[in-house]
Structure formats: structure tokens, C-alpha cells
Amino acid sequence: MQKQVNQNIVDAARETADTIVGARAWTTAAEATAMHDIIFWDMLARHLPDAAIADLRTILD
């Protein structure tokens, strides 16, 4: 059950980062990628503060 909740949060974080980054024109692809990563990991840290990195990696892989 908890794994599914975590998966839902990861999916929502990814979708939110995709939407925010996609809504803006970026100077370089590297800037867009970096901002996507910042938004994604910030959302995970806020919503899953006690999650282990190993658990998150199993969801991401």
C-alpha cells in the first residue's frame, strides 16, 4: 500500500515538473533539465520527507 502511495507521489512530481518546465522557453536544454530535476526532487522531499533513497530508486527504475 505505501509503495503505491509513493509511486503516486513520484508520478505527480514528475508530471508537475514536466508541466512547469514545458511552459517556459529555456536558453539551453541543460537549463531545462536542471530545473526539472530541482522541481522533481524538491517535491519528493516535501511530500516524502522520511523516504529512503533506496526505496525511491526502486520506484524510479
C-alpha positions in Angstrom: 0.0 0.0 0.0 2.7 2.5 1.0 4.7 1.7 -2.2 1.6 2.6 -4.3 1.2 5.9 -2.4 4.9 6.7 -3.0 4.5 5.8 -6.7 1.6 8.2 -7.0 3.6 11.0 -5.4 6.6 10.3 -7.7 4.3 10.3 -10.7 2.7 13.5 -9.7 6.1 15.2 -9.0 7.3 14.1 -12.4 4.1 15.4 -14.2 4.3 18.7 -12.3 8.0 19.2 -13.2 7.2 18.3 -16.8 4.4 20.9 -16.9 6.3 23.7 -15.3 9.5 23.2 -17.4 7.4 22.7 -20.6 5.6 26.0 -20.0 8.7 28.1 -20.3 11.2 28.8 -23.1 14.7 27.8 -21.9 18.0 29.1 -23.2 19.5 25.7 -23.2 18.4 22.1 -22.8 20.8 21.8 -19.9 18.9 24.6 -18.0 15.6 22.9 -18.6 16.9 19.6 -17.4 18.4 21.1 -14.3 15.2 22.9 -13.4 13.2 19.8 -14.0 15.4 17.9 -11.6 15.2 20.6 -9.0 11.4 20.8 -9.1 11.1 17.0 -9.1 13.4 16.3 -6.1 12.1 19.3 -4.2 8.5 17.9 -4.5 9.6 14.5 -3.4 11.5 15.9 -0.4 8.4 17.9 0.7 5.9 15.0 0.3 8.1 12.1 1.3 10.5 13.6 3.9 11.2 10.2 5.6 11.5 8.1 2.4 14.7 6.3 1.9 16.7 6.9 -1.3 16.8 3.2 -2.0 13.0 3.0 -1.9 12.7 5.9 -4.2 15.2 4.4 -6.6 13.1 1.2 -6.9 10.2 3.3 -8.0 12.2 5.4 -10.4 13.9 2.4 -12.1 
